[in-house]
């Protein structure tokens, strides 16, 4: 996959996980 796409996906996943954990 593209580096940008990968990074974006990874960031999104991390953010989502963090949000869930925080909630």
PyMOL Python script that loads the backbone (N, CA, C, O; Angstrom):
from pymol import cmd

cmd.read_pdbstr("""\
ATOM      1  N   UNK A   1       0.851  -1.206   0.000  1.00  0.00           N
ATOM      2  CA  UNK A   1       0.000   0.000   0.000  1.00  0.00           C
ATOM      3  C   UNK A   1       0.880   1.247   0.000  1.00  0.00           C
ATOM      4  O   UNK A   1       2.076   1.178   0.283  1.00  0.00           O
ATOM      5  N   UNK A   2       0.286   2.355  -0.313  1.00  0.00           N
ATOM      6  CA  UNK A   2       1.076   3.611  -0.332  1.00  0.00           C
ATOM      7  C   UNK A   2       1.478   4.027   1.075  1.00  0.00           C
ATOM      8  O   UNK A   2       0.765   3.796   2.051  1.00  0.00           O
ATOM      9  N   UNK A   3       2.631   4.640   1.136  1.00  0.00           N
ATOM     10  CA  UNK A   3       3.115   5.070   2.464  1.00  0.00           C
ATOM     11  C   UNK A   3       2.106   6.036   3.108  1.00  0.00           C
ATOM     12  O   UNK A   3       1.774   5.913   4.287  1.00  0.00           O
ATOM     13  N   UNK A   4       1.638   6.977   2.319  1.00  0.00           N
ATOM     14  CA  UNK A   4       0.669   7.960   2.841  1.00  0.00           C
ATOM     15  C   UNK A   4      -0.601   7.235   3.293  1.00  0.00           C
ATOM     16  O   UNK A   4      -1.117   7.470   4.386  1.00  0.00           O
ATOM     17  N   UNK A   5      -1.077   6.371   2.443  1.00  0.00           N
ATOM     18  CA  UNK A   5      -2.308   5.638   2.767  1.00  0.00           C
ATOM     19  C   UNK A   5      -2.108   4.825   4.053  1.00  0.00           C
ATOM     20  O   UNK A   5      -2.945   4.832   4.955  1.00  0.00           O
ATOM     21  N   UNK A   6      -0.976   4.132   4.100  1.00  0.00           N
ATOM     22  CA  UNK A   6      -0.677   3.307   5.286  1.00  0.00           C
ATOM     23  C   UNK A   6      -0.623   4.192   6.525  1.00  0.00           C
ATOM     24  O   UNK A   6      -1.231   3.890   7.551  1.00  0.00           O
ATOM     25  N   UNK A   7       0.101   5.263   6.409  1.00  0.00           N
ATOM     26  CA  UNK A   7       0.238   6.150   7.580  1.00  0.00           C
ATOM     27  C   UNK A   7      -1.145   6.680   7.990  1.00  0.00           C
ATOM     28  O   UNK A   7      -1.494   6.712   9.170  1.00  0.00           O
ATOM     29  N   UNK A   8      -1.887   7.077   7.016  1.00  0.00           N
ATOM     30  CA  UNK A   8      -3.212   7.649   7.314  1.00  0.00           C
ATOM     31  C   UNK A   8      -4.080   6.580   7.996  1.00  0.00           C
ATOM     32  O   UNK A   8      -4.770   6.854   8.977  1.00  0.00           O
ATOM     33  N   UNK A   9      -4.030   5.395   7.468  1.00  0.00           N
ATOM     34  CA  UNK A   9      -4.854   4.317   8.036  1.00  0.00           C
ATOM     35  C   UNK A   9      -4.374   4.020   9.462  1.00  0.00           C
ATOM     36  O   UNK A   9      -5.172   3.867  10.386  1.00  0.00           O
ATOM     37  N   UNK A  10      -3.089   3.946   9.605  1.00  0.00           N
ATOM     38  CA  UNK A  10      -2.524   3.634  10.928  1.00  0.00           C
ATOM     39  C   UNK A  10      -2.940   4.718  11.929  1.00  0.00           C
ATOM     40  O   UNK A  10      -3.350   4.425  13.053  1.00  0.00           O
ATOM     41  N   UNK A  11      -2.827   5.946  11.501  1.00  0.00           N
ATOM     42  CA  UNK A  11      -3.181   7.070  12.387  1.00  0.00           C
ATOM     43  C   UNK A  11      -4.660   6.970  12.765  1.00  0.00           C
ATOM     44  O   UNK A  11      -5.033   7.127  13.928  1.00  0.00           O
ATOM     45  N   UNK A  12      -5.466   6.711  11.783  1.00  0.00           N
ATOM     46  CA  UNK A  12      -6.910   6.620  12.035  1.00  0.00           C
ATOM     47  C   UNK A  12      -7.187   5.499  13.046  1.00  0.00           C
ATOM     48  O   UNK A  12      -7.945   5.677  13.999  1.00  0.00           O
ATOM     49  N   UNK A  13      -6.570   4.369  12.820  1.00  0.00           N
ATOM     50  CA  UNK A  13      -6.773   3.221  13.728  1.00  0.00           C
ATOM     51  C   UNK A  13      -6.334   3.596  15.139  1.00  0.00           C
ATOM     52  O   UNK A  13      -7.039   3.340  16.114  1.00  0.00           O
ATOM     53  N   UNK A  14      -5.169   4.200  15.226  1.00  0.00           N
ATOM     54  CA  UNK A  14      -4.649   4.585  16.545  1.00  0.00           C
ATOM     55  C   UNK A  14      -5.621   5.560  17.216  1.00  0.00           C
ATOM     56  O   UNK A  14      -5.931   5.434  18.400  1.00  0.00           O
ATOM     57  N   UNK A  15      -6.082   6.508  16.453  1.00  0.00           N
ATOM     58  CA  UNK A  15      -6.999   7.503  17.022  1.00  0.00           C
ATOM     59  C   UNK A  15      -8.289   6.830  17.497  1.00  0.00           C
ATOM     60  O   UNK A  15      -8.780   7.104  18.593  1.00  0.00           O
ATOM     61  N   UNK A  16      -8.818   5.960  16.669  1.00  0.00           N
ATOM     62  CA  UNK A  16     -10.068   5.287  17.025  1.00  0.00           C
ATOM     63  C   UNK A  16      -9.868   4.456  18.296  1.00  0.00           C
ATOM     64  O   UNK A  16     -10.685   4.488  19.216  1.00  0.00           O
ATOM     65  N   UNK A  17      -8.766   3.719  18.317  1.00  0.00           N
ATOM     66  CA  UNK A  17      -8.485   2.880  19.489  1.00  0.00           C
ATOM     67  C   UNK A  17      -8.354   3.769  20.734  1.00  0.00           C
ATOM     68  O   UNK A  17      -8.907   3.458  21.789  1.00  0.00           O
ATOM     69  N   UNK A  18      -7.638   4.842  20.601  1.00  0.00           N
ATOM     70  CA  UNK A  18      -7.424   5.733  21.752  1.00  0.00           C
ATOM     71  C   UNK A  18      -8.767   6.276  22.206  1.00  0.00           C
ATOM     72  O   UNK A  18      -9.053   6.323  23.403  1.00  0.00           O
ATOM     73  N   UNK A  19      -9.579   6.681  21.266  1.00  0.00           N
ATOM     74  CA  UNK A  19     -10.885   7.247  21.616  1.00  0.00           C
ATOM     75  C   UNK A  19     -11.707   6.207  22.393  1.00  0.00           C
ATOM     76  O   UNK A  19     -12.305   6.514  23.424  1.00  0.00           O
ATOM     77  N   UNK A  20     -11.722   4.990  21.880  1.00  0.00           N
ATOM     78  CA  UNK A  20     -12.490   3.929  22.555  1.00  0.00           C
ATOM     79  C   UNK A  20     -11.945   3.690  23.953  1.00  0.00           C
ATOM     80  O   UNK A  20     -12.701   3.571  24.917  1.00  0.00           O
ATOM     81  N   UNK A  21     -10.641   3.623  24.050  1.00  0.00           N
ATOM     82  CA  UNK A  21     -10.022   3.348  25.352  1.00  0.00           C
ATOM     83  C   UNK A  21     -10.373   4.499  26.319  1.00  0.00           C
ATOM     84  O   UNK A  21     -10.664   4.260  27.491  1.00  0.00           O
ATOM     85  N   UNK A  22     -10.345   5.692  25.840  1.00  0.00           N
ATOM     86  CA  UNK A  22     -10.604   6.856  26.692  1.00  0.00           C
ATOM     87  C   UNK A  22     -12.057   6.798  27.165  1.00  0.00           C
ATOM     88  O   UNK A  22     -12.337   7.055  28.336  1.00  0.00           O
ATOM     89  N   UNK A  23     -12.960   6.471  26.284  1.00  0.00           N
ATOM     90  CA  UNK A  23     -14.377   6.444  26.647  1.00  0.00           C
ATOM     91  C   UNK A  23     -14.653   5.434  27.738  1.00  0.00           C
ATOM     92  O   UNK A  23     -15.799   5.281  28.163  1.00  0.00           O
TER      93      UNK A  23
END
""", "prot")
cmd.dss("prot")
cmd.show_as("cartoon", "prot")
cmd.util.cbc("prot")
cmd.orient("prot")
